[in-house]
Amino acid sequence: MKTPKFTNVAVFIIFFGIALIEALQKQNWLEATLFLALGVLSLWADIKKG
């Protein structure tokens, strides 16, 4: 079964985006950096695999 084209981007925005916004609001820069790095790595891996 083939997944829709923008599913990975939607997951990236929903999970990593919300976590990143929450970390930025708490001014927890280490956590924000971690979520941003994990999100970008995950999105990059999905795009490369595709």
PyMOL CGO cylinders between C-alpha atoms (Angstrom):
from pymol import cmd
from pymol.cgo import CYLINDER

trace = [
    CYLINDER, 0.00, 0.00, 0.00, 1.38, 3.37, -1.03, 0.3, 1, 1, 1, 1, 1, 1,
    CYLINDER, 1.38, 3.37, -1.03, 1.21, 6.26, 1.43, 0.3, 1, 1, 1, 1, 1, 1,
    CYLINDER, 1.21, 6.26, 1.43, 0.14, 9.72, 0.24, 0.3, 1, 1, 1, 1, 1, 1,
    CYLINDER, 0.14, 9.72, 0.24, 2.93, 12.05, -0.83, 0.3, 1, 1, 1, 1, 1, 1,
    CYLINDER, 2.93, 12.05, -0.83, 2.83, 14.53, 2.07, 0.3, 1, 1, 1, 1, 1, 1,
    CYLINDER, 2.83, 14.53, 2.07, 2.18, 12.12, 4.95, 0.3, 1, 1, 1, 1, 1, 1,
    CYLINDER, 2.18, 12.12, 4.95, 5.75, 12.36, 6.21, 0.3, 1, 1, 1, 1, 1, 1,
    CYLINDER, 5.75, 12.36, 6.21, 5.64, 16.15, 6.18, 0.3, 1, 1, 1, 1, 1, 1,
    CYLINDER, 5.64, 16.15, 6.18, 2.36, 16.14, 8.10, 0.3, 1, 1, 1, 1, 1, 1,
    CYLINDER, 2.36, 16.14, 8.10, 3.81, 13.82, 10.75, 0.3, 1, 1, 1, 1, 1, 1,
    CYLINDER, 3.81, 13.82, 10.75, 6.90, 16.04, 10.97, 0.3, 1, 1, 1, 1, 1, 1,
    CYLINDER, 6.90, 16.04, 10.97, 4.79, 19.16, 11.51, 0.3, 1, 1, 1, 1, 1, 1,
    CYLINDER, 4.79, 19.16, 11.51, 2.39, 17.56, 13.98, 0.3, 1, 1, 1, 1, 1, 1,
    CYLINDER, 2.39, 17.56, 13.98, 4.80, 15.74, 16.27, 0.3, 1, 1, 1, 1, 1, 1,
    CYLINDER, 4.80, 15.74, 16.27, 8.14, 17.50, 15.99, 0.3, 1, 1, 1, 1, 1, 1,
    CYLINDER, 8.14, 17.50, 15.99, 6.65, 20.93, 15.32, 0.3, 1, 1, 1, 1, 1, 1,
    CYLINDER, 6.65, 20.93, 15.32, 4.44, 20.90, 18.40, 0.3, 1, 1, 1, 1, 1, 1,
    CYLINDER, 4.44, 20.90, 18.40, 7.28, 19.56, 20.57, 0.3, 1, 1, 1, 1, 1, 1,
    CYLINDER, 7.28, 19.56, 20.57, 9.61, 22.23, 19.19, 0.3, 1, 1, 1, 1, 1, 1,
    CYLINDER, 9.61, 22.23, 19.19, 7.11, 25.03, 19.86, 0.3, 1, 1, 1, 1, 1, 1,
    CYLINDER, 7.11, 25.03, 19.86, 6.58, 23.80, 23.41, 0.3, 1, 1, 1, 1, 1, 1,
    CYLINDER, 6.58, 23.80, 23.41, 10.33, 23.63, 24.05, 0.3, 1, 1, 1, 1, 1, 1,
    CYLINDER, 10.33, 23.63, 24.05, 10.79, 27.15, 22.68, 0.3, 1, 1, 1, 1, 1, 1,
    CYLINDER, 10.79, 27.15, 22.68, 7.98, 28.51, 24.86, 0.3, 1, 1, 1, 1, 1, 1,
    CYLINDER, 7.98, 28.51, 24.86, 9.69, 27.03, 27.93, 0.3, 1, 1, 1, 1, 1, 1,
    CYLINDER, 9.69, 27.03, 27.93, 12.99, 28.46, 26.62, 0.3, 1, 1, 1, 1, 1, 1,
    CYLINDER, 12.99, 28.46, 26.62, 14.55, 25.02, 26.92, 0.3, 1, 1, 1, 1, 1, 1,
    CYLINDER, 14.55, 25.02, 26.92, 17.09, 25.44, 24.12, 0.3, 1, 1, 1, 1, 1, 1,
    CYLINDER, 17.09, 25.44, 24.12, 18.68, 22.00, 24.48, 0.3, 1, 1, 1, 1, 1, 1,
    CYLINDER, 18.68, 22.00, 24.48, 15.31, 20.27, 24.16, 0.3, 1, 1, 1, 1, 1, 1,
    CYLINDER, 15.31, 20.27, 24.16, 14.33, 22.52, 21.24, 0.3, 1, 1, 1, 1, 1, 1,
    CYLINDER, 14.33, 22.52, 21.24, 17.58, 21.70, 19.44, 0.3, 1, 1, 1, 1, 1, 1,
    CYLINDER, 17.58, 21.70, 19.44, 17.09, 17.98, 20.08, 0.3, 1, 1, 1, 1, 1, 1,
    CYLINDER, 17.09, 17.98, 20.08, 13.53, 17.98, 18.69, 0.3, 1, 1, 1, 1, 1, 1,
    CYLINDER, 13.53, 17.98, 18.69, 14.56, 20.02, 15.66, 0.3, 1, 1, 1, 1, 1, 1,
    CYLINDER, 14.56, 20.02, 15.66, 17.48, 17.71, 14.92, 0.3, 1, 1, 1, 1, 1, 1,
    CYLINDER, 17.48, 17.71, 14.92, 15.37, 14.56, 15.34, 0.3, 1, 1, 1, 1, 1, 1,
    CYLINDER, 15.37, 14.56, 15.34, 12.63, 15.98, 13.16, 0.3, 1, 1, 1, 1, 1, 1,
    CYLINDER, 12.63, 15.98, 13.16, 14.96, 17.00, 10.35, 0.3, 1, 1, 1, 1, 1, 1,
    CYLINDER, 14.96, 17.00, 10.35, 16.80, 13.66, 10.51, 0.3, 1, 1, 1, 1, 1, 1,
    CYLINDER, 16.80, 13.66, 10.51, 13.52, 11.74, 10.39, 0.3, 1, 1, 1, 1, 1, 1,
    CYLINDER, 13.52, 11.74, 10.39, 12.17, 13.81, 7.50, 0.3, 1, 1, 1, 1, 1, 1,
    CYLINDER, 12.17, 13.81, 7.50, 15.46, 13.50, 5.59, 0.3, 1, 1, 1, 1, 1, 1,
    CYLINDER, 15.46, 13.50, 5.59, 15.49, 9.71, 6.05, 0.3, 1, 1, 1, 1, 1, 1,
    CYLINDER, 15.49, 9.71, 6.05, 11.91, 9.41, 4.78, 0.3, 1, 1, 1, 1, 1, 1,
    CYLINDER, 11.91, 9.41, 4.78, 12.60, 11.56, 1.73, 0.3, 1, 1, 1, 1, 1, 1,
    CYLINDER, 12.60, 11.56, 1.73, 15.83, 9.70, 0.92, 0.3, 1, 1, 1, 1, 1, 1,
    CYLINDER, 15.83, 9.70, 0.92, 14.09, 6.32, 1.29, 0.3, 1, 1, 1, 1, 1, 1,
    CYLINDER, 14.09, 6.32, 1.29, 11.25, 7.36, -1.01, 0.3, 1, 1, 1, 1, 1, 1,
]
cmd.load_cgo(trace, "trace")
